[in-house]
Amino acid sequence: MKNDSSYQKIWSTVSSIPIGKVSSYGQIADLSGLPGRARLVGKALGYSPEDRQVPWYRVLRSDGKIAFPAGSEQALKQTGLLQEEGVVVLNNRVKLTEFQWQPDLAELLFKLEY
């Protein structure tokens, strides 16, 4: 894969999102050291290996919406996985003010890899 190191950074960052929290594609790009690469985050999540168990479903659009069309099989799966973790999903959207991951300095320094 040509972006393998970028993908690794993205998968590692997404894996750091705590249970019950969500992030946006842009936030993951920023925290992965890839500012402005939100689309790359979506692409990387599509290629995440099964054995890594990357919690792709915790990543949403910047407005809190699930990126899949409402009612689609993928959207229903993502909604179910989020609800299992206590995240409220209404009309294919999550209130970011309530559920967005806001990593503190310790998380940024010790968990995330650049």
N, CA, C and O atoms as CSV, one atom per row, in Angstrom:
chain,resi,resn,atom,element,x,y,z
A,1,MET,N,N,0.845,-1.187,0.000
A,1,MET,CA,C,0.000,0.000,0.000
A,1,MET,C,C,0.886,1.244,0.000
A,1,MET,O,O,1.832,1.339,0.782
A,2,LYS,N,N,0.576,2.193,-0.878
A,2,LYS,CA,C,1.490,3.320,-1.018
A,2,LYS,C,C,1.481,4.265,0.189
A,2,LYS,O,O,2.492,4.909,0.469
A,3,ASN,N,N,0.369,4.355,0.900
A,3,ASN,CA,C,0.288,5.241,2.068
A,3,ASN,C,C,0.394,4.464,3.372
A,3,ASN,O,O,-0.215,4.848,4.371
A,4,ASP,N,N,1.157,3.382,3.375
A,4,ASP,CA,C,1.140,2.483,4.525
A,4,ASP,C,C,1.442,3.185,5.845
A,4,ASP,O,O,0.758,2.931,6.836
A,5,SER,N,N,2.456,4.068,5.889
A,5,SER,CA,C,2.770,4.730,7.167
A,5,SER,C,C,1.642,5.675,7.580
A,5,SER,O,O,1.336,5.789,8.767
A,6,SER,N,N,1.026,6.349,6.616
A,6,SER,CA,C,-0.114,7.219,6.929
A,6,SER,C,C,-1.277,6.384,7.449
A,6,SER,O,O,-1.930,6.763,8.422
A,7,TYR,N,N,-1.534,5.259,6.812
A,7,TYR,CA,C,-2.615,4.385,7.249
A,7,TYR,C,C,-2.366,3.891,8.664
A,7,TYR,O,O,-3.282,3.853,9.486
A,8,GLN,N,N,-1.122,3.512,8.950
A,8,GLN,CA,C,-0.776,3.028,10.293
A,8,GLN,C,C,-1.060,4.111,11.341
A,8,GLN,O,O,-1.614,3.822,12.401
A,9,LYS,N,N,-0.680,5.351,11.040
A,9,LYS,CA,C,-0.926,6.464,11.966
A,9,LYS,C,C,-2.426,6.636,12.200
A,9,LYS,O,O,-2.873,6.816,13.332
A,10,ILE,N,N,-3.190,6.578,11.118
A,10,ILE,CA,C,-4.643,6.757,11.210
A,10,ILE,C,C,-5.261,5.630,12.034
A,10,ILE,O,O,-6.060,5.885,12.934
A,11,TRP,N,N,-4.894,4.385,11.731
A,11,TRP,CA,C,-5.460,3.245,12.474
A,11,TRP,C,C,-5.112,3.338,13.955
A,11,TRP,O,O,-5.949,3.045,14.809
A,12,SER,N,N,-3.900,3.738,14.257
A,12,SER,CA,C,-3.469,3.870,15.653
A,12,SER,C,C,-4.274,4.959,16.362
A,12,SER,O,O,-4.712,4.776,17.497
A,13,THR,N,N,-4.463,6.090,15.687
A,13,THR,CA,C,-5.219,7.196,16.285
A,13,THR,C,C,-6.672,6.801,16.516
A,13,THR,O,O,-7.222,7.065,17.585
A,14,VAL,N,N,-7.298,6.174,15.527
A,14,VAL,CA,C,-8.698,5.745,15.667
A,14,VAL,C,C,-8.825,4.734,16.802
A,14,VAL,O,O,-9.814,4.737,17.535
A,15,SER,N,N,-7.826,3.873,16.942
A,15,SER,CA,C,-7.854,2.867,18.012
A,15,SER,C,C,-7.734,3.504,19.395
A,15,SER,O,O,-8.025,2.857,20.402
A,16,SER,N,N,-7.308,4.766,19.449
A,16,SER,CA,C,-7.184,5.476,20.729
A,16,SER,C,C,-8.479,6.142,21.178
A,16,SER,O,O,-8.575,6.600,22.316
A,17,ILE,N,N,-9.478,6.203,20.294
A,17,ILE,CA,C,-10.763,6.821,20.674
A,17,ILE,C,C,-11.399,5.931,21.745
A,17,ILE,O,O,-11.619,4.742,21.516
A,18,PRO,N,N,-11.693,6.505,22.907
A,18,PRO,CA,C,-12.270,5.682,23.987
A,18,PRO,C,C,-13.685,5.189,23.668
A,18,PRO,O,O,-14.408,5.798,22.880
A,19,ILE,N,N,-14.050,4.099,24.285
A,19,ILE,CA,C,-15.415,3.573,24.169
A,19,ILE,C,C,-16.384,4.666,24.613
A,19,ILE,O,O,-16.158,5.336,25.621
A,20,GLY,N,N,-17.460,4.837,23.855
A,20,GLY,CA,C,-18.467,5.834,24.200
A,20,GLY,C,C,-18.166,7.229,23.673
A,20,GLY,O,O,-18.898,8.174,23.969
A,21,LYS,N,N,-17.095,7.367,22.895
A,21,LYS,CA,C,-16.738,8.665,22.308
A,21,LYS,C,C,-16.637,8.517,20.795
A,21,LYS,O,O,-16.457,7.414,20.279
A,22,VAL,N,N,-16.754,9.634,20.093
A,22,VAL,CA,C,-16.618,9.643,18.641
A,22,VAL,C,C,-15.650,10.752,18.240
A,22,VAL,O,O,-15.308,11.623,19.039
A,23,SER,N,N,-15.223,10.695,16.992
A,23,SER,CA,C,-14.334,11.705,16.441
A,23,SER,C,C,-14.779,11.990,15.017
A,23,SER,O,O,-15.631,11.285,14.476
A,24,SER,N,N,-14.212,13.012,14.415
A,24,SER,CA,C,-14.517,13.305,13.012
A,24,SER,C,C,-13.322,12.911,12.157
A,24,SER,O,O,-12.204,12.758,12.650
A,25,TYR,N,N,-13.583,12.753,10.870
A,25,TYR,CA,C,-12.502,12.412,9.945
A,25,TYR,C,C,-11.398,13.462,10.013
A,25,TYR,O,O,-10.215,13.121,10.023
A,26,GLY,N,N,-11.782,14.742,10.059
A,26,GLY,CA,C,-10.795,15.826,10.119
A,26,GLY,C,C,-9.989,15.817,11.405
A,26,GLY,O,O,-8.781,16.052,11.382
A,27,GLN,N,N,-10.645,15.548,12.524
A,27,GLN,CA,C,-9.949,15.495,13.808
A,27,GLN,C,C,-8.932,14.357,13.805
A,27,GLN,O,O,-7.818,14.519,14.303
A,28,ILE,N,N,-9.307,13.210,13.248
A,28,ILE,CA,C,-8.383,12.078,13.178
A,28,ILE,C,C,-7.192,12.432,12.292
A,28,ILE,O,O,-6.050,12.108,12.619
A,29,ALA,N,N,-7.462,13.096,11.174
A,29,ALA,CA,C,-6.367,13.519,10.290
A,29,ALA,C,C,-5.405,14.429,11.052
A,29,ALA,O,O,-4.191,14.236,10.998
A,30,ASP,N,N,-5.948,15.421,11.760
A,30,ASP,CA,C,-5.110,16.345,12.530
A,30,ASP,C,C,-4.290,15.618,13.586
A,30,ASP,O,O,-3.083,15.829,13.699
A,31,LEU,N,N,-4.952,14.757,14.361
A,31,LEU,CA,C,-4.265,14.047,15.439
A,31,LEU,C,C,-3.258,13.023,14.916
A,31,LEU,O,O,-2.351,12.615,15.641
A,32,SER,N,N,-3.416,12.612,13.667
A,32,SER,CA,C,-2.483,11.660,13.057
A,32,SER,C,C,-1.304,12.373,12.398
A,32,SER,O,O,-0.429,11.735,11.813
A,33,GLY,N,N,-1.293,13.700,12.498
A,33,GLY,CA,C,-0.216,14.459,11.873
A,33,GLY,C,C,-0.416,14.621,10.374
A,33,GLY,O,O,0.544,14.814,9.627
A,34,LEU,N,N,-1.671,14.542,9.939
A,34,LEU,CA,C,-2.004,14.640,8.512
A,34,LEU,C,C,-3.091,15.690,8.304
A,34,LEU,O,O,-4.156,15.365,7.779
A,35,PRO,N,N,-2.851,16.943,8.703
A,35,PRO,CA,C,-3.898,17.966,8.610
A,35,PRO,C,C,-4.416,18.114,7.186
A,35,PRO,O,O,-3.655,18.063,6.219
A,36,GLY,N,N,-5.739,18.299,7.080
A,36,GLY,CA,C,-6.355,18.479,5.781
A,36,GLY,C,C,-6.567,17.190,4.994
A,36,GLY,O,O,-6.954,17.231,3.827
A,37,ARG,N,N,-6.316,16.055,5.623
A,37,ARG,CA,C,-6.406,14.778,4.909
A,37,ARG,C,C,-7.587,13.932,5.392
A,37,ARG,O,O,-7.463,12.715,5.528
A,38,ALA,N,N,-8.721,14.568,5.650
A,38,ALA,CA,C,-9.906,13.858,6.148
A,38,ALA,C,C,-10.328,12.734,5.201
A,38,ALA,O,O,-10.728,11.663,5.656
A,39,ARG,N,N,-10.244,12.967,3.901
A,39,ARG,CA,C,-10.639,11.930,2.940
A,39,ARG,C,C,-9.722,10.714,3.034
A,39,ARG,O,O,-10.161,9.577,2.856
A,40,LEU,N,N,-8.449,10.965,3.314
A,40,LEU,CA,C,-7.505,9.858,3.475
A,40,LEU,C,C,-7.895,8.999,4.677
A,40,LEU,O,O,-7.724,7.780,4.658
A,41,VAL,N,N,-8.418,9.639,5.718
A,41,VAL,CA,C,-8.874,8.892,6.897
A,41,VAL,C,C,-9.978,7.921,6.493
A,41,VAL,O,O,-9.942,6.750,6.869
A,42,GLY,N,N,-10.947,8.396,5.736
A,42,GLY,CA,C,-12.026,7.530,5.273
A,42,GLY,C,C,-11.495,6.373,4.435
A,42,GLY,O,O,-11.932,5.232,4.585
A,43,LYS,N,N,-10.563,6.676,3.566
A,43,LYS,CA,C,-9.968,5.641,2.710
A,43,LYS,C,C,-9.216,4.611,3.558
A,43,LYS,O,O,-9.349,3.405,3.348
A,44,ALA,N,N,-8.428,5.101,4.512
A,44,ALA,CA,C,-7.646,4.199,5.372
A,44,ALA,C,C,-8.561,3.286,6.182
A,44,ALA,O,O,-8.263,2.105,6.361
A,45,LEU,N,N,-9.665,3.827,6.669
A,45,LEU,CA,C,-10.594,3.008,7.446
A,45,LEU,C,C,-11.193,1.903,6.586
A,45,LEU,O,O,-11.455,0.803,7.072
A,46,GLY,N,N,-11.406,2.196,5.322
A,46,GLY,CA,C,-11.920,1.192,4.401
A,46,GLY,C,C,-10.939,0.051,4.165
A,46,GLY,O,O,-11.335,-1.055,3.797
A,47,TYR,N,N,-9.660,0.329,4.379
A,47,TYR,CA,C,-8.610,-0.680,4.183
A,47,TYR,C,C,-8.088,-1.273,5.484
A,47,TYR,O,O,-7.137,-2.054,5.465
A,48,SER,N,N,-8.693,-0.915,6.616
A,48,SER,CA,C,-8.149,-1.403,7.899
A,48,SER,C,C,-8.245,-2.930,7.975
A,48,SER,O,O,-9.291,-3.511,7.688
A,49,PRO,N,N,-7.140,-3.568,8.365
A,49,PRO,CA,C,-7.130,-5.034,8.421
A,49,PRO,C,C,-8.016,-5.555,9.552
A,49,PRO,O,O,-8.085,-4.963,10.629
A,50,GLU,N,N,-8.683,-6.659,9.290
A,50,GLU,CA,C,-9.585,-7.271,10.276
A,50,GLU,C,C,-8.879,-7.534,11.603
A,50,GLU,O,O,-9.454,-7.309,12.669
A,51,ASP,N,N,-7.646,-8.005,11.543
A,51,ASP,CA,C,-6.943,-8.393,12.769
A,51,ASP,C,C,-6.586,-7.208,13.660
A,51,ASP,O,O,-6.279,-7.401,14.837
A,52,ARG,N,N,-6.618,-5.990,13.128
A,52,ARG,CA,C,-6.330,-4.798,13.952
A,52,ARG,C,C,-7.545,-4.368,14.762
A,52,ARG,O,O,-7.406,-3.683,15.775
A,53,GLN,N,N,-8.722,-4.760,14.326
A,53,GLN,CA,C,-9.978,-4.381,14.989
A,53,GLN,C,C,-10.053,-2.874,15.267
A,53,GLN,O,O,-10.308,-2.451,16.395
A,54,VAL,N,N,-9.831,-2.084,14.233
A,54,VAL,CA,C,-9.912,-0.628,14.321
A,54,VAL,C,C,-11.382,-0.234,14.475
A,54,VAL,O,O,-12.209,-0.637,13.656
A,55,PRO,N,N,-11.727,0.545,15.507
A,55,PRO,CA,C,-13.129,0.925,15.727
A,55,PRO,C,C,-13.585,2.027,14.755
A,55,PRO,O,O,-13.860,3.155,15.164
A,56,TRP,N,N,-13.657,1.682,13.482
A,56,TRP,CA,C,-14.020,2.606,12.398
A,56,TRP,C,C,-15.333,3.333,12.659
A,56,TRP,O,O,-15.524,4.472,12.234
A,57,TYR,N,N,-16.223,2.664,13.354
A,57,TYR,CA,C,-17.572,3.197,13.560
A,57,TYR,C,C,-17.596,4.406,14.484
A,57,TYR,O,O,-18.622,5.080,14.580
A,58,ARG,N,N,-16.493,4.697,15.167
A,58,ARG,CA,C,-16.424,5.866,16.056
A,58,ARG,C,C,-16.050,7.138,15.301
A,58,ARG,O,O,-15.922,8.195,15.919
A,59,VAL,N,N,-15.871,7.064,13.985
A,59,VAL,CA,C,-15.485,8.226,13.183
A,59,VAL,C,C,-16.675,8.677,12.339
A,59,VAL,O,O,-17.280,7.891,11.610
A,60,LEU,N,N,-16.993,9.970,12.461
A,60,LEU,CA,C,-18.171,10.554,11.817
A,60,LEU,C,C,-17.772,11.784,11.001
A,60,LEU,O,O,-16.629,12.238,11.052
A,61,ARG,N,N,-18.728,12.306,10.254
A,61,ARG,CA,C,-18.489,13.561,9.544
A,61,ARG,C,C,-18.367,14.701,10.552
A,61,ARG,O,O,-18.730,14.547,11.718
A,62,SER,N,N,-17.859,15.832,10.102
A,62,SER,CA,C,-17.606,16.960,11.007
A,62,SER,C,C,-18.874,17.522,11.634
A,62,SER,O,O,-18.803,18.216,12.649
A,63,ASP,N,N,-20.043,17.233,11.042
A,63,ASP,CA,C,-21.304,17.699,11.620
A,63,ASP,C,C,-21.949,16.648,12.526
A,63,ASP,O,O,-23.073,16.826,12.996
A,64,GLY,N,N,-21.221,15.548,12.765
A,64,GLY,CA,C,-21.733,14.497,13.641
A,64,GLY,C,C,-22.560,13.447,12.927
A,64,GLY,O,O,-23.047,12.508,13.556
A,65,LYS,N,N,-22.723,13.595,11.625
A,65,LYS,CA,C,-23.525,12.630,10.872
A,65,LYS,C,C,-22.712,11.391,10.512
A,65,LYS,O,O,-21.501,11.455,10.300
A,66,ILE,N,N,-23.408,10.275,10.452
A,66,ILE,CA,C,-22.825,9.044,9.929
A,66,ILE,C,C,-22.656,9.260,8.426
A,66,ILE,O,O,-23.556,9.778,7.765
A,67,ALA,N,N,-21.504,8.863,7.892
A,67,ALA,CA,C,-21.206,9.137,6.481
A,67,ALA,C,C,-22.010,8.264,5.518
A,67,ALA,O,O,-22.193,8.632,4.358
A,68,PHE,N,N,-22.486,7.122,5.983
A,68,PHE,CA,C,-23.271,6.240,5.116
A,68,PHE,C,C,-24.700,6.776,4.988
A,68,PHE,O,O,-25.188,7.446,5.897
A,69,PRO,N,N,-25.374,6.488,3.869
A,69,PRO,CA,C,-26.763,6.948,3.703
A,69,PRO,C,C,-27.668,6.399,4.813
A,69,PRO,O,O,-27.569,5.230,5.187
A,70,ALA,N,N,-28.536,7.246,5.323
A,70,ALA,CA,C,-29.467,6.839,6.384
A,70,ALA,C,C,-30.268,5.630,5.921
A,70,ALA,O,O,-30.769,5.594,4.797
A,71,GLY,N,N,-30.381,4.655,6.793
A,71,GLY,CA,C,-31.149,3.462,6.494
A,71,GLY,C,C,-30.376,2.372,5.770
A,71,GLY,O,O,-30.866,1.253,5.622
A,72,SER,N,N,-29.150,2.699,5.311
A,72,SER,CA,C,-28.343,1.688,4.620
A,72,SER,C,C,-27.840,0.653,5.618
A,72,SER,O,O,-27.809,0.897,6.824
A,73,GLU,N,N,-27.452,-0.495,5.101
A,73,GLU,CA,C,-26.951,-1.566,5.972
A,73,GLU,C,C,-25.753,-1.093,6.797
A,73,GLU,O,O,-25.650,-1.399,7.984
A,74,GLN,N,N,-24.842,-0.337,6.153
A,74,GLN,CA,C,-23.651,0.154,6.868
A,74,GLN,C,C,-24.026,1.161,7.955
A,74,GLN,O,O,-23.475,1.127,9.056
A,75,ALA,N,N,-24.964,2.055,7.643
A,75,ALA,CA,C,-25.393,3.055,8.629
A,75,ALA,C,C,-26.054,2.377,9.819
A,75,ALA,O,O,-25.819,2.765,10.963
A,76,LEU,N,N,-26.882,1.366,9.557
A,76,LEU,CA,C,-27.546,0.652,10.649
A,76,LEU,C,C,-26.522,-0.099,11.506
A,76,LEU,O,O,-26.645,-0.144,12.730
A,77,LYS,N,N,-25.515,-0.685,10.859
A,77,LYS,CA,C,-24.466,-1.385,11.604
A,77,LYS,C,C,-23.694,-0.399,12.490
A,77,LYS,O,O,-23.447,-0.669,13.665
A,78,GLN,N,N,-23.313,0.765,11.900
A,78,GLN,CA,C,-22.570,1.769,12.653
A,78,GLN,C,C,-23.398,2.297,13.821
A,78,GLN,O,O,-22.884,2.459,14.928
A,79,THR,N,N,-24.667,2.561,13.575
A,79,THR,CA,C,-25.567,3.046,14.630
A,79,THR,C,C,-25.635,2.023,15.765
A,79,THR,O,O,-25.536,2.383,16.938
A,80,GLY,N,N,-25.802,0.761,15.412
A,80,GLY,CA,C,-25.881,-0.295,16.431
A,80,GLY,C,C,-24.616,-0.395,17.265
A,80,GLY,O,O,-24.682,-0.525,18.487
A,81,LEU,N,N,-23.463,-0.335,16.608
A,81,LEU,CA,C,-22.191,-0.426,17.336
A,81,LEU,C,C,-22.015,0.771,18.272
A,81,LEU,O,O,-21.550,0.613,19.401
A,82,LEU,N,N,-22.382,1.951,17.812
A,82,LEU,CA,C,-22.271,3.144,18.664
A,82,LEU,C,C,-23.228,3.054,19.847
A,82,LEU,O,O,-22.855,3.377,20.975
A,83,GLN,N,N,-24.455,2.618,19.597
A,83,GLN,CA,C,-25.441,2.519,20.674
A,83,GLN,C,C,-25.028,1.487,21.718
A,83,GLN,O,O,-25.306,1.660,22.905
A,84,GLU,N,N,-24.363,0.414,21.284
A,84,GLU,CA,C,-23.859,-0.580,22.240
A,84,GLU,C,C,-22.860,0.040,23.211
A,84,GLU,O,O,-22.697,-0.440,24.332
A,85,GLU,N,N,-22.193,1.110,22.775
A,85,GLU,CA,C,-21.204,1.794,23.623
A,85,GLU,C,C,-21.803,2.987,24.361
A,85,GLU,O,O,-21.081,3.726,25.030
A,86,GLY,N,N,-23.121,3.180,24.243
A,86,GLY,CA,C,-23.777,4.260,24.972
A,86,GLY,C,C,-23.834,5.582,24.238
A,86,GLY,O,O,-24.220,6.596,24.820
A,87,VAL,N,N,-23.454,5.591,22.963
A,87,VAL,CA,C,-23.521,6.813,22.167
A,87,VAL,C,C,-24.933,6.930,21.584
A,87,VAL,O,O,-25.437,5.995,20.961
A,88,VAL,N,N,-25.557,8.079,21.792
A,88,VAL,CA,C,-26.913,8.310,21.303
A,88,VAL,C,C,-26.855,8.744,19.835
A,88,VAL,O,O,-26.177,9.712,19.492
A,89,VAL,N,N,-27.569,8.020,18.979
A,89,VAL,CA,C,-27.642,8.346,17.549
A,89,VAL,C,C,-29.096,8.641,17.217
A,89,VAL,O,O,-29.953,7.766,17.341
A,90,LEU,N,N,-29.379,9.872,16.794
A,90,LEU,CA,C,-30.731,10.275,16.395
A,90,LEU,C,C,-30.678,10.816,14.979
A,90,LEU,O,O,-29.871,11.694,14.673
A,91,ASN,N,N,-31.540,10.292,14.109
A,91,ASN,CA,C,-31.577,10.735,12.711
A,91,ASN,C,C,-30.209,10.670,12.043
A,91,ASN,O,O,-29.799,11.592,11.338
A,92,ASN,N,N,-29.510,9.559,12.280
A,92,ASN,CA,C,-28.204,9.319,11.651
A,92,ASN,C,C,-27.132,10.311,12.116
A,92,ASN,O,O,-26.140,10.521,11.417
A,93,ARG,N,N,-27.324,10.919,13.289
A,93,ARG,CA,C,-26.398,11.953,13.775
A,93,ARG,C,C,-26.124,11.766,15.270
A,93,ARG,O,O,-26.970,11.292,16.029
A,94,VAL,N,N,-24.915,12.156,15.658
A,94,VAL,CA,C,-24.481,12.124,17.060
A,94,VAL,C,C,-24.207,13.573,17.484
A,94,VAL,O,O,-23.609,14.339,16.728
A,95,LYS,N,N,-24.641,13.943,18.679
A,95,LYS,CA,C,-24.337,15.280,19.201
A,95,LYS,C,C,-22.864,15.325,19.600
A,95,LYS,O,O,-22.467,14.733,20.604
A,96,LEU,N,N,-22.063,16.027,18.810
A,96,LEU,CA,C,-20.632,16.087,19.091
A,96,LEU,C,C,-20.347,16.817,20.400
A,96,LEU,O,O,-19.363,16.514,21.075
A,97,THR,N,N,-21.193,17.770,20.764
A,97,THR,CA,C,-20.972,18.488,22.021
A,97,THR,C,C,-21.002,17.526,23.212
A,97,THR,O,O,-20.391,17.784,24.249
A,98,GLU,N,N,-21.715,16.429,23.047
A,98,GLU,CA,C,-21.858,15.469,24.133
A,98,GLU,C,C,-20.891,14.284,24.032
A,98,GLU,O,O,-20.423,13.777,25.051
A,99,PHE,N,N,-20.591,13.842,22.797
A,99,PHE,CA,C,-19.861,12.584,22.642
A,99,PHE,C,C,-18.498,12.698,21.954
A,99,PHE,O,O,-17.799,11.696,21.805
A,100,GLN,N,N,-18.108,13.924,21.528
A,100,GLN,CA,C,-16.832,14.016,20.819
A,100,GLN,C,C,-15.651,13.800,21.752
A,100,GLN,O,O,-15.596,14.335,22.859
A,101,TRP,N,N,-14.719,13.010,21.275
A,101,TRP,CA,C,-13.477,12.730,21.990
A,101,TRP,C,C,-12.634,13.990,22.035
A,101,TRP,O,O,-12.345,14.598,21.005
A,102,GLN,N,N,-12.247,14.370,23.233
A,102,GLN,CA,C,-11.351,15.513,23.425
A,102,GLN,C,C,-10.135,15.006,24.193
A,102,GLN,O,O,-10.097,15.091,25.421
A,103,PRO,N,N,-9.135,14.476,23.473
A,103,PRO,CA,C,-7.981,13.911,24.179
A,103,PRO,C,C,-7.246,14.971,24.990
A,103,PRO,O,O,-7.080,16.109,24.551
A,104,ASP,N,N,-6.811,14.574,26.180
A,104,ASP,CA,C,-6.042,15.508,27.002
A,104,ASP,C,C,-4.557,15.385,26.635
A,104,ASP,O,O,-4.179,14.542,25.821
A,105,LEU,N,N,-3.739,16.219,27.233
A,105,LEU,CA,C,-2.320,16.266,26.886
A,105,LEU,C,C,-1.637,14.920,27.093
A,105,LEU,O,O,-0.810,14.515,26.276
A,106,ALA,N,N,-1.974,14.224,28.177
A,106,ALA,CA,C,-1.347,12.928,28.445
A,106,ALA,C,C,-1.650,11.935,27.316
A,106,ALA,O,O,-0.768,11.201,26.870
A,107,GLU,N,N,-2.905,11.924,26.862
A,107,GLU,CA,C,-3.260,11.032,25.747
A,107,GLU,C,C,-2.472,11.396,24.501
A,107,GLU,O,O,-1.968,10.523,23.795
A,108,LEU,N,N,-2.371,12.688,24.238
A,108,LEU,CA,C,-1.664,13.127,23.041
A,108,LEU,C,C,-0.185,12.761,23.095
A,108,LEU,O,O,0.405,12.377,22.086
A,109,LEU,N,N,0.400,12.881,24.266
A,109,LEU,CA,C,1.836,12.608,24.396
A,109,LEU,C,C,2.169,11.132,24.448
A,109,LEU,O,O,3.189,10.713,23.902
A,110,PHE,N,N,1.335,10.338,25.091
A,110,PHE,CA,C,1.706,8.951,25.363
A,110,PHE,C,C,0.993,7.896,24.528
A,110,PHE,O,O,1.525,6.804,24.330
A,111,LYS,N,N,-0.206,8.208,24.037
A,111,LYS,CA,C,-0.946,7.200,23.270
A,111,LYS,C,C,-0.765,7.346,21.768
A,111,LYS,O,O,-0.586,6.358,21.056
A,112,LEU,N,N,-0.813,8.579,21.296
A,112,LEU,CA,C,-0.798,8.787,19.855
A,112,LEU,C,C,0.615,8.698,19.307
A,112,LEU,O,O,1.578,9.132,19.939
A,113,GLU,N,N,0.715,8.125,18.110
A,113,GLU,CA,C,2.021,7.970,17.463
A,113,GLU,C,C,2.076,8.882,16.254
A,113,GLU,O,O,1.124,8.975,15.480
A,114,TYR,N,N,3.216,9.559,16.105
A,114,TYR,CA,C,3.373,10.463,14.955
A,114,TYR,C,C,4.446,9.954,14.026
A,114,TYR,O,O,4.724,10.578,13.002
